[in-house]
Amino acid sequence: MPVIGIDKKVLTQVCIIVRDVEASTARYAEILGIDMSPNFQTTRLHDHTHATYYGQPTDARAKLSALDIGHLQFELLQPLEPPSSWGDFLDQHGEGIHHVAFFVPKADVVAASFKEYGYTVTQQGLFTGQTGTYTYLDTDKDLAVVVELLEHFGGSPELNGPPFPADKGLGTDIVCQVGIVVNDIERTAQRYSEVLGLPLPPIIQTLGYSVSKTTYKGQPSEATAKLAFFSTGQVQIELIEPDDHPSTWRDFLDRNGEGAHHIAFQVADTQRAIDYLAQFGISVTQQGLYTDASGVYTYMDSQQQLGTTIELLENFKR
């Protein structure tokens, strides 16, 4: 029986840990082509949260900003005083995707259900303003990413960010995927299905260069991967198990271990987006055709500018 209390199975937030939230917020706005008002909330201090870290009181604080993109929220978070889950992540991995979040009506009930699967609450506290609670779980040990439970005391809000102008930034506001690199996709996919109650998807095997035309750092590559896709609302969770050939997936796994590798945007014109990102010093790392040749994926080397890899997904018109 899956955990109880996450009824809609809709992923509502992706958090990126950064070193300087003001600078990162400005870069996101500039690169994605976002009008800073009203889309971005002002950077605010996460304080007076009565937080605990592994059951012990902590004075850990953070600065954060948030952006609603469609029905998904990007949270940029800069850790301040230790100890905290945020600071530990930054020390161990540098900037990157720390967690994915679900809205829940009663976080303690859901956390107790997760406990039955062997997961521990690592950090818990009130929102700034004490209008709700956040709860982090150590699901990264076999789901490869931290799961956060967000309980709003007045009821969960509706995320519905205004559309971006098609002629600005990437030309899209469609965030469609969070990609997670894993060592054993069959085992991890089974765990996602058991714990979250998601239908177990088929495992897809990508093909070599003769079919996929994969390039890595500008050179032809035989890199392949096994893929599995879970539907969680607007955003898919994509699991990726790479082979041993050089690739952005293999580099990430060797450097960081299992974890969230990228955030994907659906685009209508890949080359336009590539040309646009080039002016910010963001270049193509890896590119290839879908397994059925119905589209093209492109990973952009945006870690330095955005704290994570951006993927562009273009479906060819039939």
C-alpha positions as CSV (number, residue, x, y, z in Angstrom):
1,M,0.0,0.0,0.0
2,P,1.5,3.4,-1.0
3,V,1.9,6.3,1.4
4,I,-1.4,8.0,2.3
5,G,-2.2,11.7,2.1
6,I,-0.7,12.6,-1.3
7,D,-3.9,12.1,-3.2
8,K,-3.3,14.0,-6.4
9,K,0.4,12.9,-6.9
10,V,1.1,16.3,-8.4
11,L,4.6,17.7,-8.1
12,T,4.3,21.3,-7.2
13,Q,7.8,22.6,-6.5
14,V,11.4,22.1,-7.4
15,C,14.0,23.7,-5.2
16,I,17.5,24.7,-6.4
17,I,20.1,25.4,-3.7
18,V,22.2,28.4,-4.6
19,R,25.1,30.4,-3.1
20,D,23.7,33.9,-3.7
21,V,19.9,34.0,-4.0
22,E,19.8,37.7,-5.2
23,A,22.2,37.1,-8.0
24,S,20.6,33.8,-9.0
25,T,17.1,35.3,-9.0
26,A,18.4,38.1,-11.3
27,R,20.0,35.6,-13.6
28,Y,16.9,33.4,-13.8
29,A,14.8,36.5,-14.7
30,E,17.2,37.6,-17.3
31,I,17.9,34.3,-18.9
32,L,14.3,32.9,-18.9
33,G,13.0,36.3,-20.0
34,I,10.8,36.9,-17.0
35,D,9.3,40.2,-15.9
36,M,10.4,40.5,-12.3
37,S,7.0,41.8,-11.3
38,P,4.6,40.2,-10.6
39,N,6.0,36.8,-11.4
40,F,8.9,36.8,-8.9
41,Q,8.2,37.1,-5.2
42,T,10.7,39.4,-3.6
43,T,13.7,37.6,-2.0
44,R,12.8,37.1,1.7
45,L,14.4,35.8,4.8
46,H,13.2,32.3,6.0
47,D,13.3,33.0,9.7
48,H,11.4,32.2,13.0
49,T,10.5,28.8,11.8
50,H,10.9,26.8,15.0
51,A,12.8,24.2,12.9
52,T,14.3,20.9,13.9
53,Y,17.1,19.1,12.1
54,Y,17.2,15.3,12.8
55,G,15.0,16.0,15.8
56,Q,17.1,18.7,17.4
57,P,16.2,22.4,17.4
58,T,18.1,24.5,14.9
59,D,18.4,28.2,14.2
60,A,19.1,27.5,10.6
61,R,17.9,30.3,8.3
62,A,17.8,30.8,4.5
63,K,17.0,33.4,1.9
64,L,14.7,32.4,-0.8
65,S,12.7,33.5,-3.8
66,A,10.0,31.7,-5.8
67,L,8.7,31.8,-9.3
68,D,5.5,30.1,-10.5
69,I,5.8,28.7,-14.0
70,G,2.4,27.3,-15.0
71,H,1.5,24.9,-12.2
72,L,5.0,24.5,-10.9
73,Q,7.0,26.6,-8.5
74,F,10.8,27.2,-8.8
75,E,12.3,27.9,-5.4
76,L,15.8,29.4,-5.2
77,L,17.2,29.0,-1.7
78,Q,20.4,30.2,-0.1
79,P,21.4,28.5,3.2
80,L,22.5,30.7,6.0
81,E,23.3,29.5,9.5
82,P,23.9,25.7,9.9
83,P,23.0,23.1,10.6
84,S,20.4,22.4,7.9
85,S,19.6,20.0,5.0
86,W,20.2,23.0,2.7
87,G,23.7,23.7,4.0
88,D,24.7,20.0,4.0
89,F,23.6,19.7,0.4
90,L,25.5,22.8,-0.7
91,D,28.7,21.6,1.1
92,Q,28.4,18.1,-0.5
93,H,27.2,18.9,-4.0
94,G,27.5,22.6,-4.6
95,E,24.5,24.3,-6.3
96,G,21.8,22.0,-7.6
97,I,18.3,20.6,-7.3
98,H,17.7,19.7,-3.6
99,H,14.2,18.5,-3.5
100,V,10.8,18.1,-5.2
101,A,7.7,19.0,-3.2
102,F,4.0,17.9,-2.9
103,F,1.2,19.8,-1.3
104,V,-0.4,17.8,1.5
105,P,-3.4,18.5,3.8
106,K,-1.6,17.0,6.9
107,A,2.1,16.7,6.8
108,D,2.5,14.7,10.0
109,V,0.1,12.0,8.8
110,V,1.9,11.7,5.5
111,A,5.3,11.7,7.2
112,A,4.1,8.9,9.5
113,S,3.1,6.9,6.4
114,F,6.6,7.5,4.9
115,K,8.1,6.2,8.1
116,E,6.5,2.8,7.5
117,Y,8.7,2.6,4.4
118,G,11.8,3.4,6.4
119,Y,12.1,7.1,5.7
120,T,13.1,9.6,8.4
121,V,12.1,13.3,8.8
122,T,15.4,15.1,8.4
123,Q,14.2,18.7,8.8
124,Q,10.9,20.3,9.7
125,G,9.7,23.7,10.5
126,L,7.1,26.5,10.0
127,F,6.9,28.7,6.9
128,T,8.1,32.2,7.4
129,G,4.9,33.9,8.8
130,Q,3.9,30.6,10.4
131,T,1.2,29.9,7.8
132,G,2.1,26.3,7.2
133,T,4.8,23.7,7.6
134,Y,7.6,22.1,5.5
135,T,8.9,18.6,6.1
136,Y,11.9,17.0,4.4
137,L,12.3,13.2,4.2
138,D,15.5,11.2,3.5
139,T,14.0,9.7,0.4
140,D,17.1,10.5,-1.5
141,K,18.6,7.3,-0.2
142,D,16.6,5.2,-2.7
143,L,14.4,7.7,-4.7
144,A,17.5,9.7,-5.5
145,V,15.9,13.0,-4.5
146,V,14.6,14.5,-1.2
147,V,10.8,14.7,-1.0
148,E,9.3,17.7,0.7
149,L,5.8,17.9,2.2
150,L,4.2,21.3,2.1
151,E,1.2,21.9,4.4
152,H,-0.6,25.2,4.1
153,F,-2.9,25.8,7.2
154,G,-5.5,27.6,5.1
155,G,-5.5,25.0,2.4
156,S,-3.2,24.3,-0.5
157,P,-2.8,27.2,-3.0
158,E,-3.5,27.0,-6.7
159,L,-0.3,27.5,-8.7
160,N,-1.1,29.2,-12.0
161,G,1.7,31.5,-13.1
162,P,1.0,33.9,-15.9
163,P,2.2,32.8,-19.4
164,F,5.6,34.1,-20.6
165,P,5.7,36.1,-23.8
166,A,6.6,33.7,-26.7
167,D,9.1,36.3,-28.1
168,K,11.1,36.6,-24.9
169,G,13.7,34.3,-23.2
170,L,13.4,30.7,-24.2
171,G,10.1,31.4,-25.9
172,T,8.3,29.0,-23.6
173,D,7.0,28.7,-20.0
174,I,6.3,24.9,-20.3
175,V,8.4,23.1,-17.7
176,C,7.7,19.5,-18.4
177,Q,10.2,17.3,-16.6
178,V,12.7,16.8,-13.8
179,G,15.4,14.3,-14.7
180,I,16.9,12.1,-12.1
181,V,20.0,10.0,-12.7
182,V,20.2,6.6,-10.9
183,N,22.3,3.5,-10.7
184,D,19.6,0.9,-11.1
185,I,16.5,2.1,-12.9
186,E,14.4,-1.1,-12.4
187,R,14.9,-1.0,-8.6
188,T,14.3,2.8,-8.3
189,A,11.3,2.7,-10.6
190,Q,9.8,-0.1,-8.5
191,R,10.4,1.9,-5.4
192,Y,8.7,5.0,-6.8
193,S,5.7,2.9,-7.7
194,E,5.5,1.2,-4.3
195,V,6.0,4.3,-2.2
196,L,4.0,6.9,-4.2
197,G,1.4,4.7,-5.7
198,L,2.3,5.7,-9.3
199,P,1.8,3.2,-12.2
200,L,5.0,1.4,-13.0
201,P,6.1,2.6,-16.4
202,P,7.9,0.6,-19.1
203,I,11.7,0.9,-19.2
204,I,12.8,2.4,-22.5
205,Q,16.3,1.7,-23.9
206,T,17.8,4.5,-26.0
207,L,19.9,3.5,-29.0
208,G,23.4,4.2,-30.2
209,Y,24.7,6.8,-32.6
210,S,23.5,5.2,-35.8
211,V,19.9,5.9,-34.7
212,S,20.0,8.6,-32.1
213,K,22.8,10.8,-33.6
214,T,23.9,11.6,-30.1
215,T,26.7,14.1,-29.7
216,Y,28.5,14.9,-26.4
217,K,30.6,18.0,-26.2
218,G,30.4,18.3,-30.0
219,Q,31.6,14.7,-30.8
220,P,29.6,11.7,-31.9
221,S,28.8,9.4,-28.9
222,E,27.6,5.9,-28.5
223,A,26.2,6.8,-25.0
224,T,22.9,5.1,-24.3
225,A,20.6,5.1,-21.2
226,K,17.5,3.3,-19.8
227,L,14.6,5.7,-19.2
228,A,11.4,5.6,-17.2
229,F,8.7,8.3,-17.0
230,F,6.3,8.9,-14.1
231,S,3.4,11.4,-14.6
232,T,3.2,13.8,-11.6
233,G,1.0,16.6,-13.0
234,Q,2.5,19.2,-15.3
235,V,5.9,17.8,-14.7
236,Q,7.2,14.2,-15.4
237,I,9.7,12.6,-13.2
238,E,12.2,11.0,-15.6
239,L,14.6,8.3,-14.3
240,I,17.8,7.8,-16.2
241,E,20.3,5.0,-15.9
242,P,23.3,5.7,-18.2
243,D,25.8,3.3,-19.6
244,D,29.5,3.7,-19.2
245,H,30.1,5.8,-22.4
246,P,30.9,9.5,-21.8
247,S,27.7,11.5,-21.4
248,T,26.3,14.3,-19.3
249,W,24.4,11.6,-17.4
250,R,27.5,9.5,-16.7
251,D,29.5,12.6,-15.7
252,F,26.8,13.6,-13.2
253,L,26.5,10.1,-11.7
254,D,30.3,9.8,-11.3
255,R,30.7,13.3,-9.8
256,N,27.6,13.5,-7.5
257,G,26.1,10.0,-7.2
258,E,22.4,9.6,-7.8
259,G,20.4,12.8,-7.9
260,A,18.3,15.3,-9.9
261,H,20.2,16.1,-13.1
262,H,18.1,18.6,-15.0
263,I,14.9,20.5,-15.5
264,A,13.3,20.3,-19.0
265,F,11.4,22.9,-21.0
266,Q,9.2,22.1,-24.0
267,V,10.3,24.4,-26.9
268,A,9.0,24.9,-30.4
269,D,12.4,25.8,-32.0
270,T,15.5,24.3,-30.4
271,Q,18.0,26.2,-32.5
272,R,16.4,29.5,-31.6
273,A,16.7,28.6,-27.9
274,I,20.3,27.5,-28.4
275,D,21.2,30.7,-30.1
276,Y,19.5,32.7,-27.4
277,L,21.3,30.9,-24.5
278,A,24.6,31.3,-26.2
279,Q,24.6,35.0,-25.4
280,F,24.8,34.1,-21.7
281,G,27.7,31.7,-22.2
282,I,25.4,28.6,-22.1
283,S,26.4,26.0,-24.7
284,V,25.2,22.6,-25.8
285,T,26.5,19.7,-23.8
286,Q,24.6,16.8,-25.3
287,Q,22.0,16.4,-28.0
288,G,20.2,13.5,-29.7
289,L,17.0,12.2,-31.2
290,Y,14.3,10.6,-29.2
291,T,14.2,6.8,-29.4
292,D,11.4,6.9,-32.0
293,A,13.0,9.9,-33.8
294,S,9.9,12.0,-33.1
295,G,11.8,14.8,-31.5
296,V,15.2,16.0,-30.3
297,Y,16.5,16.6,-26.8
298,T,19.3,19.1,-26.0
299,Y,21.1,19.5,-22.7
300,M,22.5,23.0,-22.0
301,D,25.6,23.6,-19.9
302,S,23.8,26.0,-17.5
303,Q,25.1,24.7,-14.2
304,Q,27.3,27.8,-13.6
305,Q,24.5,30.3,-14.5
306,L,21.4,28.6,-13.1
307,G,22.6,26.0,-10.7
308,T,21.4,23.1,-12.7
309,T,21.3,21.7,-16.3
310,I,18.5,22.9,-18.6
311,E,17.1,20.5,-21.1
312,L,15.3,21.6,-24.3
313,L,12.7,19.2,-25.7
314,E,11.3,19.7,-29.2
315,N,8.7,17.4,-30.7
316,F,8.8,17.3,-34.5
317,K,5.6,18.3,-36.3
318,R,4.0,15.3,-38.1
